[in-house]
Each structure stands twice: as C-alpha cells, then as structure tokens.
Amino acid sequence: MAVVSEVISIAEPWLTKRELTTFFPMGVRTIERCVAEGMPHNRLFGKVVFRVSAVEPWLIEHGHLESCGGTND
C-alpha cells in the first residue's frame, strides 16, 4: 500500500490558493480562513500549497462542501 501512496503523491500536483479555487467554489480569502481552521496544506518555497486529495475530505468533514452521490453518501 505504501507504493500506491507514493505514486499518488508523485502524480498529484501541489496547487496554490488561486489554483485551488478552480477545483472548489470558493475564493482565496475563504481558503485562507479554512487554512486558519486547520485545512491540510504545506509550504513549498514559502508558498502555501495544497493537494485536492487532502483538501476535499477536510472540506466535507467541516461542512464546507457537500458530498452528493458516490461512496461518501
């Protein structure tokens, strides 16, 4: 299972706040508030960056995003 995790980690890009807004219906300021609430993020060369695979479950868990359909119902 560790190999799968490493492959996903390599294949999934790090996104900036602005890039993250293209995946979720929220602005940069909302993302900054979510980071203050503990949304998963890292720092890369001083910039805050995100992975969609970490952010999406956090948003659902904290009521910022509603899951409709799929296996999360």
N, C-alpha and C positions, 0 to 999 in steps of 0.2 A: 504494500500500500504506500510506502514511502516514495517509491519510484513514481507512482501516479501523482502524488502531491508535488514532487519536484518538477514533473513535466508540466503540470498546470501552472506552477509558479513561474516557470520559464516562458511559457506561451502567453500568459495573460499580462498585458502591459500595465505599467503604472500610469494612472491618469491624474492630471492636475484638477483643481477645483472646477475650472472652466470646462474641461473635457468631461468631467463627471456630470455636469448639467445636461449633456446631450443624452445621457442614459436615464436620468430621473427628472421628473417635473419639478425642479426646484432651482433657485438661484444660488449664486456664490455666497451671499450672506446667510442663507439658510444652511448651506453646507458648513459654513464657519460655526454657526450655532450648534449644529449636530456634532462637530468635532469637539466643541466645548462640553457637550453632553457625554462624550466618550466614543463617538463613532470611530471604527478602526481606520487608522491611517499610519503612514510612515513619513519620514523626512528623507529626501534624496537631494543632496547638494543644496540643502537649506530650503527646498520647496516641499510643501505638504503634498503628498501623493496618495492615491487610493487604488484599490483593486475592487472591481464591481462584485466579485465573488464574496468579498468580506463585507462590503457595504450593504448589499441588498438584504441579507438576513438580519442585519442590525436594524435597518430601517423598518422592516416588517415587525420585528420584536418590539420596537419602541413606538409603534403606531404611526410612523411617518409614511408608510407605504402599505397598501392593502394587497394581499395576495388573492388573486382571483383565478381559480382553476388549478390544474396541475396537481402535484403531490403535496403542496403546502396547505391545502384546504382543510 
